[in-house]
């Protein structure tokens, strides 16, 4: 499975992602995947 590194994430965006992951009881990585799927898979 491919891996992806994301650089230069603004602090505010990272904090939003972290909060969303905690709220949904997911890792930050899993939260990123869910967000990407919502945007890219129609």
Kinemage of the C-alpha trace (Angstrom):
@kinemage 1
@onewidth
@group {chain A} dominant
@subgroup {mainchain}
@vectorlist {calphas} color= white
{ca unk a 1} P 0.000 0.000 0.000
{ca unk a 2} L 1.409 3.439 -0.878
{ca unk a 3} L 2.444 5.881 1.808
{ca unk a 4} L 2.052 9.643 1.704
{ca unk a 5} L 3.910 12.329 3.606
{ca unk a 6} L 2.257 15.730 3.922
{ca unk a 7} L 4.545 18.650 4.680
{ca unk a 8} L 3.950 22.215 5.851
{ca unk a 9} L 0.528 21.622 7.392
{ca unk a 10} L -0.616 24.859 9.035
{ca unk a 11} L -0.850 24.522 12.815
{ca unk a 12} L -4.527 25.464 12.834
{ca unk a 13} L -5.383 22.775 10.266
{ca unk a 14} L -3.423 20.157 12.186
{ca unk a 15} L -5.254 21.065 15.394
{ca unk a 16} L -8.625 20.749 13.625
{ca unk a 17} L -7.613 17.366 12.269
{ca unk a 18} L -6.398 16.230 15.671
{ca unk a 19} L -9.637 17.354 17.331
{ca unk a 20} L -11.769 15.616 14.702
{ca unk a 21} L -9.756 12.404 15.104
{ca unk a 22} L -10.231 12.474 18.873
{ca unk a 23} L -13.953 13.175 18.490
{ca unk a 24} L -14.376 10.208 16.131
{ca unk a 25} L -11.994 7.992 18.124
{ca unk a 26} L -9.647 7.584 15.183
{ca unk a 27} L -5.966 8.099 14.601
{ca unk a 28} L -4.974 11.231 12.725
{ca unk a 29} L -4.015 9.014 9.782
{ca unk a 30} L -7.464 7.400 9.723
{ca unk a 31} L -9.130 10.795 9.993
{ca unk a 32} L -7.150 12.054 6.996
{ca unk a 33} L -8.238 9.011 4.974
{ca unk a 34} L -11.900 9.568 5.861
{ca unk a 35} L -11.641 13.257 4.900
{ca unk a 36} L -9.996 12.422 1.574
{ca unk a 37} L -12.601 9.762 0.795
{ca unk a 38} L -15.429 12.227 1.496
{ca unk a 39} L -13.958 14.715 -0.963
{ca unk a 40} L -12.709 12.379 -3.682
{ca unk a 41} L -15.188 9.498 -3.753
{ca unk a 42} L -18.615 10.487 -5.011
